[in-house]
Amino acid sequence: MALSTVSMGGHIRGATVRGRARGGDSSPKSILFLVALWFSLFVAFGFLVVLIVTTVIDGWPRFDSRLFTEYPASDPEEAGARPAILGSVWVIITTALMAVPLGVAAAVHMEELADKKHWFNRLVELNIQNLAAVPSIVYGLLSLAFLVLMGVANRNIVIAGAFTLTLLILPVIIIATRESLRAVPMEIRQGSLALGATELQTVARQTLPAAIPGIATGSILALSRALGEAAPLLLLGALVFVSFDPNGLLSGYTTMPIQIFNWVGRPQEGFAILASATSILLLGILLAMNALAIVIRNRYQQRW
């Protein structure tokens, strides 16, 4: 009797597991929730498609060479986004040079060299995870307070904007780098140490090179987020009307999101069309950066 009960219990558990593996829960509540979930996804995706198509239709007449060569002007027919494009290039390159090396170095130290059981390292790790979800405007406030404390009078310069965006994406880069390092098998580290290499040599010659595809993907995605930010830069006093090309780290600047924000607030319809054209350019750059991240991940990521 006991044997048959055990057999029956095992049969029921096995049938339940197989049922979940085939289709999961098929109760009316689960089906209703699934329908609601797909409907919400469809509505959100539909609004996104309509927004993108409308922006392309509105801005396509002004997506021409004047957008890249002309400076902002009071007449929308003569205006362009050249300073904003060059300003975005200056800011994002400076941000990459500041954030990527610092983020990768911090992640390598925390994941490979630091004592993970020490209370201070655990506190730093917790704070990094929390900072990755902080709104961007908070980083603008933090940067503004720091620059005021340091006595920086002119805060609408390239290096100040890059500093703010570096703080914004640094937690993301650290987390992405740590995840890439964790994906490297422990046997590679153990084999390198067994052959007489030091911990630093193992990290530099084995672990870090194997994690580069994941690090590059995470860094590109983080930089694409920084490229689309406007709120923290506006809080620092970034210029909304620039009629000159930025020429250095201490130069005044504007970026494409800030320029779009300025044009959208103008009453003339021509500026709205110009803002749509600039949005097309910004969207194209963001899609290209995300596509590059996907290509790097699929082409160079190793399967262990």
C-alpha positions in Angstrom: 0.0 0.0 0.0 2.8 2.4 0.9 4.7 1.5 -2.3 1.6 2.1 -4.4 1.1 5.5 -2.6 4.7 6.5 -3.3 4.4 5.4 -6.9 1.1 7.3 -7.3 2.7 10.4 -5.7 5.7 10.2 -8.0 3.4 9.7 -11.0 1.4 12.8 -10.1 4.5 14.9 -9.5 5.9 13.7 -12.8 2.7 14.5 -14.7 2.6 17.9 -13.1 6.2 18.7 -14.1 5.5 17.5 -17.6 2.3 19.6 -17.8 4.2 22.7 -16.8 7.0 22.0 -19.2 4.5 21.6 -22.1 2.3 24.6 -21.6 2.4 25.9 -18.0 -0.7 26.8 -16.1 -3.8 26.9 -18.3 -6.3 28.2 -15.8 -8.7 31.1 -16.9 -6.9 33.6 -14.7 -3.5 32.8 -16.3 -5.0 33.0 -19.8 -6.6 36.3 -19.0 -3.4 37.7 -17.6 -1.5 36.5 -20.7 -4.0 38.2 -23.0 -3.8 41.4 -21.0 0.0 41.3 -21.0 0.2 40.9 -24.8 -2.5 43.6 -25.3 -0.5 46.1 -23.2 2.7 45.2 -25.2 0.8 45.7 -28.4 -0.6 49.1 -27.4 2.9 50.3 -26.2 4.5 49.1 -29.4 1.8 50.6 -31.5 2.3 54.1 -29.9 6.0 53.8 -30.4 5.6 53.0 -34.1 3.1 55.8 -34.6 5.5 58.2 -32.9 8.5 57.2 -35.0 6.6 57.3 -38.2 5.1 60.7 -37.5 8.5 62.1 -36.6 10.0 60.8 -39.8 7.2 62.1 -41.9 7.3 65.6 -40.3 11.1 65.9 -40.3 12.1 64.3 -43.6 11.7 67.5 -45.6 14.5 69.2 -43.5 16.7 66.1 -43.2 19.2 67.5 -45.7 22.7 68.9 -45.9 21.6 72.2 -44.2 20.9 70.3 -41.0 24.6 69.3 -40.8 26.2 72.5 -42.1 24.1 75.5 -40.8 24.0 77.1 -37.4 20.9 77.9 -35.4 19.0 81.0 -36.5 15.8 82.9 -36.0 14.5 81.8 -39.3 13.8 78.0 -39.3 14.5 77.8 -43.1 18.0 78.9 -42.5 18.8 77.1 -39.3 20.7 73.9 -38.8 22.0 71.7 -36.0 25.8 71.7 -36.7 26.9 73.0 -33.2 24.6 70.4 -31.5 26.0 67.6 -33.6 29.6 68.6 -32.9 28.8 69.2 -29.3 27.3 65.7 -28.9 30.5 64.3 -30.5 32.7 66.2 -28.1 30.7 65.3 -25.0 30.2 61.6 -25.8 33.9 61.0 -26.7 35.0 62.7 -23.5 32.5 60.7 -21.5 33.8 57.5 -23.1 37.4 58.3 -22.3 36.5 59.1 -18.7 33.8 56.4 -17.9 35.0 53.2 -19.7 38.5 52.9 -18.2 37.4 53.9 -14.7 34.3 51.6 -14.9 36.3 48.6 -16.2 39.1 49.1 -13.6 36.5 49.4 -10.7 34.7 46.2 -11.9 37.9 44.2 -12.2 39.0 45.2 -8.8 35.6 44.4 -7.2 35.2 41.1 -9.1 38.7 39.7 -9.2 40.9 41.3 -6.6 38.7 42.6 -3.7 37.6 40.6 -0.7 33.9 40.1 -1.4 33.2 39.2 2.2 34.5 42.5 3.6 31.7 44.8 4.8 33.1 47.8 3.0 33.2 46.0 -0.4 29.7 44.7 0.1 28.5 48.2 0.9 30.1 49.6 -2.3 28.6 46.8 -4.3 25.1 47.5 -2.9 25.5 51.3 -3.6 26.6 50.6 -7.2 23.5 48.5 -7.8 21.3 51.2 -6.3 22.9 54.0 -8.3 22.2 52.2 -11.6 18.5 52.9 -11.1 18.8 56.5 -9.9 17.1 59.1 -12.3 19.4 61.1 -14.4 18.3 64.4 -12.9 19.8 63.4 -9.6 23.2 63.1 -11.2 22.8 66.6 -12.6 22.1 67.9 -9.0 25.1 66.0 -7.7 27.4 67.3 -10.4 26.1 70.8 -9.9 26.7 70.6 -6.2 30.2 69.3 -6.7 31.2 71.9 -9.3 29.9 74.7 -7.0 31.8 73.3 -4.1 35.0 73.2 -6.3 34.4 76.9 -7.2 33.8 76.3 -10.9 32.0 79.4 -12.2 31.4 78.4 -15.8 29.6 75.1 -15.7 28.3 75.0 -19.3 31.5 73.5 -20.7 32.2 70.2 -22.4 34.2 68.7 -19.5 31.4 69.5 -17.0 28.8 67.8 -19.2 31.0 64.8 -19.7 31.7 64.6 -16.0 27.9 64.5 -15.3 27.3 61.8 -18.0 30.2 59.8 -16.6 28.6 59.7 -13.2 25.4 58.6 -14.9 26.7 55.6 -16.9 29.5 54.5 -14.5 27.3 52.2 -12.5 26.0 50.6 -15.7 29.4 50.0 -17.0 30.6 48.5 -13.8 27.7 46.1 -13.6 28.0 45.0 -17.2 31.7 44.5 -16.8 31.3 42.4 -13.7 28.7 40.2 -15.4 31.1 39.7 -18.3 33.9 38.7 -15.9 31.6 36.3 -14.1 30.8 34.6 -17.4 34.4 33.6 -17.8 34.8 30.0 -16.4 36.7 29.6 -13.2 38.8 26.9 -14.8 40.6 29.5 -16.9 41.7 31.4 -13.8 42.7 28.2 -12.0 44.7 27.0 -15.0 46.5 30.3 -15.3 47.3 30.4 -11.5 48.4 26.7 -11.6 51.0 27.6 -14.4 52.6 30.2 -12.1 50.9 33.4 -13.2 50.0 36.0 -10.6 46.5 37.3 -10.1 47.2 40.5 -12.0 48.7 38.5 -14.9 45.7 36.2 -14.9 43.3 39.1 -15.1 45.3 41.0 -17.7 46.1 38.0 -20.0 43.2 35.6 -19.5 40.1 36.9 -17.8 39.8 40.4 -19.2 40.5 39.6 -22.8 37.8 36.8 -22.7 35.3 39.3 -21.2 36.0 42.1 -23.8 32.9 41.4 -26.0 30.5 41.7 -23.1 32.3 44.8 -21.8 32.2 46.5 -25.2 28.5 45.7 -25.5 27.6 47.1 -22.1 29.8 50.2 -22.6 28.2 51.0 -26.0 24.7 50.6 -24.6 25.6 52.9 -21.7 27.0 55.5 -24.0 23.9 55.4 -26.1 21.9 56.2 -23.0 24.2 59.1 -22.3 23.9 60.5 -25.8 20.1 60.9 -25.4 20.2 62.7 -22.0 19.2 66.3 -21.8 17.9 66.9 -18.2 21.2 66.7 -16.3 23.0 68.9 -18.8 20.2 71.5 -18.8 20.5 71.6 -15.0 24.2 72.5 -15.4 23.2 75.4 -17.6 24.1 74.0 -21.0 23.4 76.5 -23.7 20.3 76.1 -25.8 21.4 78.5 -28.5 25.0 78.1 -29.8 26.2 79.7 -33.0 29.8 78.4 -32.9 31.5 75.1 -33.0 32.9 73.7 -29.8 36.7 73.5 -30.0 37.9 72.0 -26.7 37.1 70.7 -23.2 36.5 74.2 -21.9 34.4 75.3 -24.7 30.7 76.1 -24.5 28.4 73.5 -26.1 25.0 72.2 -26.8 23.9 68.7 -27.7 21.2 67.3 -30.0 18.7 66.5 -27.2 19.1 70.0 -25.8 18.7 71.5 -29.3 15.6 69.5 -29.9 14.2 70.7 -26.5 14.8 74.3 -27.6 13.2 74.0 -31.0 10.1 72.2 -29.7 9.4 75.1 -27.4 9.4 77.6 -30.3 6.0 78.7 -31.7 6.9 78.5 -35.4 6.0 75.3 -37.2 9.3 75.4 -39.0 11.2 74.8 -35.8 9.0 71.8 -35.0 9.9 70.3 -38.4 13.6 71.0 -37.7 13.3 69.3 -34.3 11.8 66.3 -36.0 14.7 66.2 -38.5 17.2 66.3 -35.6 15.3 63.6 -33.8 15.6 61.4 -36.9 19.4 61.9 -36.8 19.6 61.2 -33.1 17.4 58.1 -33.4 19.6 56.8 -36.3 22.7 57.2 -34.2 21.2 55.4 -31.3 20.0 52.6 -33.5 23.4 52.3 -35.0 25.1 52.1 -31.6 22.7 49.5 -30.4 23.2 47.5 -33.6 26.9 47.7 -33.2 26.6 46.3 -29.6 24.5 43.4 -30.9 27.0 42.6 -33.7 29.9 42.6 -31.2 28.0 40.4 -28.8 27.0 37.9 -31.5 30.3 37.8 -33.4 32.9 37.8 -30.6 31.1 36.4 -27.6 32.6 33.0 -26.6 30.4 30.1 -25.6 31.9 28.2 -22.7 
